[in-house]
Amino acid sequence: MTVRHDAETGSEGDLLEVWIDQDLCTGDGICAQYAPEVFELDIDGLAYVKSGDDELLQTPGATTPVPLPLLRDVADSAKECPGDCIHVRRVSDRVEVYGPDAE
């Protein structure tokens, strides 16, 4: 069995991605404090994910890969978010592993 170990893998080589539901975002900014490489507040006061090129992804439901070194920070963001709007899921089966819909 081959297990991937690159910057965008979670446990056992599962690629993870994160997205924010702006309809629920409170604009608190906790996510940007935990993982500024992944999250940023925009001029509208809401949080968005950023691409690997540091571009703000403002399309509703836009996802970005979760770099393995930042997994704990992104997971903590999802856990601490007052709006319960941060969703981290496996790319392979789209199962949420951190966030309000995590099993």
Buried (B, 14 or more C-beta within 10 A) or exposed (E): EEEEEEEBBBEEEBBBBBBBBBEBBBEBBBBBEBBBBBBBBEEEEBBBBBEEEEEBBEEEEBBBBBBBEBBEBBBBBBBEBEBBBBBBBBBEEEEBBBBBEBE
